[in-house]
């Protein structure tokens, strides 16, 4: 997954991988690949799709994305990495089928 290694290392935001790189098909029928991570008990995912690239989702947003069914769910796949709001109070991700799920700030 090009561009994901620096985010996925144990010193990065995602921590240690808990799965191998795995092929998947998302809710839009597009092929992709993912690796799941865990850091200090917090989940994380690197997801790659040919037209979007590699995106990192972690913490409360990854947990909520999981509750929606991850790449096969109603949100689709992340279009951007987890990003801080301008005031630094909250974090968000835009997904291919919807915006960030509520309650992730």
ZIKALIN-V76203 format. One record per residue. N is the residue number from 0. RES is the residue in three letters. SS is DSSP state (helix for helix, strand for strand, loop for the rest). PHI is phi in degrees with one decimal (none if undefined). BURIAL is I if it has 24 or more other ideal C-beta (glycine too) atoms within 12 Angstrom, else O. Layout:
n = <N,N>
res = <RES,RES>
ss = <SS,SS>
phi = <PHI,PHI>
burial = <BURIAL,BURIAL>
This chain:
n = <0,1,2,3,4,5,6,7,8,9,10,11,12,13,14,15,16,17,18,19,20,21,22,23,24,25,26,27,28,29,30,31,32,33,34,35,36,37,38,39,40,41,42,43,44,45,46,47,48,49,50,51,52,53,54,55,56,57,58,59,60,61,62,63,64,65,66,67,68,69,70,71,72,73,74,75,76,77,78,79,80,81,82,83,84,85,86,87,88,89,90,91,92,93,94,95,96,97,98,99,100,101,102,103,104>
res = <UNK,UNK,UNK,UNK,UNK,UNK,UNK,UNK,UNK,UNK,UNK,UNK,UNK,UNK,UNK,UNK,UNK,UNK,UNK,UNK,UNK,UNK,UNK,UNK,UNK,UNK,UNK,UNK,UNK,UNK,UNK,UNK,UNK,UNK,UNK,UNK,UNK,UNK,UNK,UNK,UNK,UNK,UNK,UNK,UNK,UNK,UNK,UNK,UNK,UNK,UNK,UNK,UNK,UNK,UNK,UNK,UNK,UNK,UNK,UNK,UNK,UNK,UNK,UNK,UNK,UNK,UNK,UNK,UNK,UNK,UNK,UNK,UNK,UNK,UNK,UNK,UNK,UNK,UNK,UNK,UNK,UNK,UNK,UNK,UNK,UNK,UNK,UNK,UNK,UNK,UNK,UNK,UNK,UNK,UNK,UNK,UNK,UNK,UNK,UNK,UNK,UNK,UNK,UNK,UNK>
ss = <loop,loop,loop,loop,helix,helix,helix,helix,loop,loop,loop,loop,loop,loop,loop,strand,strand,loop,loop,loop,loop,strand,strand,strand,strand,loop,loop,loop,loop,loop,strand,strand,strand,strand,strand,strand,strand,strand,strand,loop,loop,strand,strand,strand,strand,strand,strand,strand,strand,loop,loop,loop,strand,strand,strand,strand,strand,strand,helix,helix,helix,helix,helix,helix,helix,helix,helix,loop,loop,helix,helix,helix,loop,loop,loop,loop,loop,strand,loop,loop,loop,loop,strand,strand,loop,loop,loop,loop,loop,loop,strand,strand,loop,loop,strand,loop,loop,loop,loop,loop,loop,loop,loop,loop,loop>
phi = <none,-56.4,85.1,-96.8,-59.4,-65.5,-82.4,-96.4,-65.6,-58.3,-85.2,-82.8,-70.8,-95.4,87.1,-90.8,-67.9,-113.8,-136.4,-77.3,-62.3,-128.0,-77.5,-152.5,-121.6,-85.4,-67.9,-98.7,81.8,-87.9,-74.2,-154.2,-142.7,-145.3,-135.6,-96.6,-132.9,-149.8,-138.3,51.9,82.7,-98.3,-77.9,-156.1,-142.7,-102.3,-123.6,-120.7,-139.8,-51.8,-94.3,-116.3,92.5,-93.8,-127.6,-105.8,-130.9,-153.9,65.9,-61.7,-68.7,-64.0,-61.7,-69.7,-58.6,-60.4,-65.7,-91.1,100.1,49.2,-64.3,-94.1,-90.9,-70.3,-85.2,81.6,-115.1,-67.2,-94.5,-136.6,-69.4,-54.5,-132.9,-77.4,-67.6,-54.7,-86.8,73.4,-82.3,-140.7,-126.8,-149.7,-142.1,-95.3,-109.2,-66.3,-113.3,-172.4,-81.0,-59.8,-64.9,-69.5,84.4,-105.4,-80.8>
burial = <I,O,O,I,O,O,I,I,O,O,O,O,I,I,I,O,I,O,O,O,O,O,O,I,O,I,O,O,O,O,O,I,I,I,I,I,I,O,I,O,O,O,I,I,I,I,I,I,I,O,O,I,O,I,I,I,I,I,I,I,I,I,O,I,I,I,O,I,O,I,I,O,O,O,I,I,I,I,I,O,I,I,I,O,O,O,O,O,O,O,I,I,I,I,I,I,O,O,O,I,I,O,O,I,O>
